Amino acid sequence: MSRFKPLGTHVAKIREDLASREKNGHSTLRSGYYPKISDEMMRDLAEHEGFVFLGSIGRNMNFRRPVPTDGDPVEVPDAWKGRIEPHGGMGSGKHRRLLREWLDGASVEDSSLTLRRDQLGALPKAEILELAAEYGWSFESEEITDTEWRLTFRPGTTAQEQDERRLLADDG
């Protein structure tokens, strides 16, 4: 048996830790604690689970769950929207090269393109979507399973539609 756990094990642990550590809508995760999961991915996963990232203090990443009052999305005034600098050896250079290799090998003649987000951990999701758009791909959906984290794209149509899809991706 391999000593390395599959990605899904770490994703499940992050979900579990977010929920078990939640107190009064706040939760904290430790940067670098989950192998193969970058800080960007932890933020994206927490947001997928309904939390917003407030920022880091040392290696602690702080999250808060917005409490809607009328069912509409809630803007959290102190939410951190900027880039998260990775801790440890997860460099974005190698991930950026890998992304470009995948995009260079893809053809907009195809009906869709699936990128493995779990293999691009150090790259911010916004950067992945932006670079894919430069290659003519429009974001379609995101799926997180026990073994993979997939971003699916379709050939882009207009710049406006790609911008709208990017905004939708940032919201969800």
Contacts in CASP RR format, 6 or more apart in sequence:
PFRMAT RR
TARGET T0000
AUTHOR 0000-0000-0000
METHOD contacts of the structure
MODEL  1
MSRFKPLGTHVAKIREDLASREKNGHSTLRSGYYPKISDEMMRDLAEHEG
FVFLGSIGRNMNFRRPVPTDGDPVEVPDAWKGRIEPHGGMGSGKHRRLLR
EWLDGASVEDSSLTLRRDQLGALPKAEILELAAEYGWSFESEEITDTEWR
LTFRPGTTAQEQDERRLLADDG
4 35 0 8 1.000
5 35 0 8 1.000
6 146 0 8 1.000
6 147 0 8 1.000
7 36 0 8 1.000
7 37 0 8 1.000
7 118 0 8 1.000
7 147 0 8 1.000
7 148 0 8 1.000
7 149 0 8 1.000
8 145 0 8 1.000
8 146 0 8 1.000
8 147 0 8 1.000
9 146 0 8 1.000
10 34 0 8 1.000
10 35 0 8 1.000
10 36 0 8 1.000
10 37 0 8 1.000
11 37 0 8 1.000
11 45 0 8 1.000
11 144 0 8 1.000
11 146 0 8 1.000
11 149 0 8 1.000
12 146 0 8 1.000
13 34 0 8 1.000
14 29 0 8 1.000
14 34 0 8 1.000
14 37 0 8 1.000
14 42 0 8 1.000
14 45 0 8 1.000
14 46 0 8 1.000
15 45 0 8 1.000
15 49 0 8 1.000
17 27 0 8 1.000
17 29 0 8 1.000
18 27 0 8 1.000
18 29 0 8 1.000
18 46 0 8 1.000
18 49 0 8 1.000
18 51 0 8 1.000
18 63 0 8 1.000
19 27 0 8 1.000
19 49 0 8 1.000
21 27 0 8 1.000
21 28 0 8 1.000
21 29 0 8 1.000
22 65 0 8 1.000
25 64 0 8 1.000
25 65 0 8 1.000
25 67 0 8 1.000
26 62 0 8 1.000
26 63 0 8 1.000
26 64 0 8 1.000
26 65 0 8 1.000
27 46 0 8 1.000
27 51 0 8 1.000
27 62 0 8 1.000
27 63 0 8 1.000
27 64 0 8 1.000
27 65 0 8 1.000
28 60 0 8 1.000
28 61 0 8 1.000
28 62 0 8 1.000
28 63 0 8 1.000
29 42 0 8 1.000
29 46 0 8 1.000
29 60 0 8 1.000
29 61 0 8 1.000
29 63 0 8 1.000
30 59 0 8 1.000
30 60 0 8 1.000
30 61 0 8 1.000
31 39 0 8 1.000
31 42 0 8 1.000
31 56 0 8 1.000
31 58 0 8 1.000
31 59 0 8 1.000
31 60 0 8 1.000
31 61 0 8 1.000
31 87 0 8 1.000
32 39 0 8 1.000
32 59 0 8 1.000
32 87 0 8 1.000
32 88 0 8 1.000
34 42 0 8 1.000
36 118 0 8 1.000
37 45 0 8 1.000
37 121 0 8 1.000
38 86 0 8 1.000
38 90 0 8 1.000
38 121 0 8 1.000
38 122 0 8 1.000
39 56 0 8 1.000
39 61 0 8 1.000
39 84 0 8 1.000
39 85 0 8 1.000
39 86 0 8 1.000
39 87 0 8 1.000
40 83 0 8 1.000
40 84 0 8 1.000
40 86 0 8 1.000
40 121 0 8 1.000
40 122 0 8 1.000
40 123 0 8 1.000
40 124 0 8 1.000
40 125 0 8 1.000
41 117 0 8 1.000
41 118 0 8 1.000
41 121 0 8 1.000
41 149 0 8 1.000
42 61 0 8 1.000
43 53 0 8 1.000
43 61 0 8 1.000
43 84 0 8 1.000
44 117 0 8 1.000
44 125 0 8 1.000
45 144 0 8 1.000
46 52 0 8 1.000
46 53 0 8 1.000
46 61 0 8 1.000
46 63 0 8 1.000
47 53 0 8 1.000
47 172 0 8 1.000
48 142 0 8 1.000
48 144 0 8 1.000
48 172 0 8 1.000
50 65 0 8 1.000
50 66 0 8 1.000
51 63 0 8 1.000
51 64 0 8 1.000
51 65 0 8 1.000
52 63 0 8 1.000
52 64 0 8 1.000
52 65 0 8 1.000
52 66 0 8 1.000
52 76 0 8 1.000
52 79 0 8 1.000
53 61 0 8 1.000
53 62 0 8 1.000
53 63 0 8 1.000
53 79 0 8 1.000
53 80 0 8 1.000
53 84 0 8 1.000
54 62 0 8 1.000
54 63 0 8 1.000
54 64 0 8 1.000
54 76 0 8 1.000
54 78 0 8 1.000
54 79 0 8 1.000
54 80 0 8 1.000
55 61 0 8 1.000
55 62 0 8 1.000
55 80 0 8 1.000
56 62 0 8 1.000
56 84 0 8 1.000
59 87 0 8 1.000
61 84 0 8 1.000
64 76 0 8 1.000
64 79 0 8 1.000
66 73 0 8 1.000
66 74 0 8 1.000
66 75 0 8 1.000
66 76 0 8 1.000
67 74 0 8 1.000
68 74 0 8 1.000
73 171 0 8 1.000
83 124 0 8 1.000
84 124 0 8 1.000
86 92 0 8 1.000
86 122 0 8 1.000
90 121 0 8 1.000
90 122 0 8 1.000
91 122 0 8 1.000
92 122 0 8 1.000
92 123 0 8 1.000
93 122 0 8 1.000
94 122 0 8 1.000
95 119 0 8 1.000
95 120 0 8 1.000
95 121 0 8 1.000
95 122 0 8 1.000
95 123 0 8 1.000
96 123 0 8 1.000
96 127 0 8 1.000
96 131 0 8 1.000
98 119 0 8 1.000
98 120 0 8 1.000
99 115 0 8 1.000
99 120 0 8 1.000
99 123 0 8 1.000
99 128 0 8 1.000
99 131 0 8 1.000
100 131 0 8 1.000
102 115 0 8 1.000
103 131 0 8 1.000
103 132 0 8 1.000
103 135 0 8 1.000
103 137 0 8 1.000
104 135 0 8 1.000
106 113 0 8 1.000
106 135 0 8 1.000
106 137 0 8 1.000
108 135 0 8 1.000
108 136 0 8 1.000
108 137 0 8 1.000
108 155 0 8 1.000
108 156 0 8 1.000
109 155 0 8 1.000
110 155 0 8 1.000
111 154 0 8 1.000
111 155 0 8 1.000
112 140 0 8 1.000
112 152 0 8 1.000
112 153 0 8 1.000
112 154 0 8 1.000
113 132 0 8 1.000
113 137 0 8 1.000
113 152 0 8 1.000
113 153 0 8 1.000
113 154 0 8 1.000
114 150 0 8 1.000
114 151 0 8 1.000
114 152 0 8 1.000
114 153 0 8 1.000
115 128 0 8 1.000
115 132 0 8 1.000
115 150 0 8 1.000
115 151 0 8 1.000
115 152 0 8 1.000
115 153 0 8 1.000
116 148 0 8 1.000
116 149 0 8 1.000
116 150 0 8 1.000
117 125 0 8 1.000
117 128 0 8 1.000
117 142 0 8 1.000
117 149 0 8 1.000
117 150 0 8 1.000
117 151 0 8 1.000
118 148 0 8 1.000
118 149 0 8 1.000
120 128 0 8 1.000
125 151 0 8 1.000
125 169 0 8 1.000
126 166 0 8 1.000
126 170 0 8 1.000
128 151 0 8 1.000
129 139 0 8 1.000
129 151 0 8 1.000
129 166 0 8 1.000
129 169 0 8 1.000
130 166 0 8 1.000
132 138 0 8 1.000
132 139 0 8 1.000
132 151 0 8 1.000
132 153 0 8 1.000
133 139 0 8 1.000
133 156 0 8 1.000
133 162 0 8 1.000
133 166 0 8 1.000
136 155 0 8 1.000
136 156 0 8 1.000
136 162 0 8 1.000
137 153 0 8 1.000
137 154 0 8 1.000
137 155 0 8 1.000
137 156 0 8 1.000
138 153 0 8 1.000
138 154 0 8 1.000
138 155 0 8 1.000
138 156 0 8 1.000
138 157 0 8 1.000
138 161 0 8 1.000
138 162 0 8 1.000
138 165 0 8 1.000
139 151 0 8 1.000
139 152 0 8 1.000
139 153 0 8 1.000
139 162 0 8 1.000
139 165 0 8 1.000
139 166 0 8 1.000
139 168 0 8 1.000
139 169 0 8 1.000
140 152 0 8 1.000
140 153 0 8 1.000
140 154 0 8 1.000
140 165 0 8 1.000
141 151 0 8 1.000
141 152 0 8 1.000
142 149 0 8 1.000
142 150 0 8 1.000
142 151 0 8 1.000
142 152 0 8 1.000
142 169 0 8 1.000
142 172 0 8 1.000
143 149 0 8 1.000
143 150 0 8 1.000
143 152 0 8 1.000
144 150 0 8 1.000
156 162 0 8 1.000
END
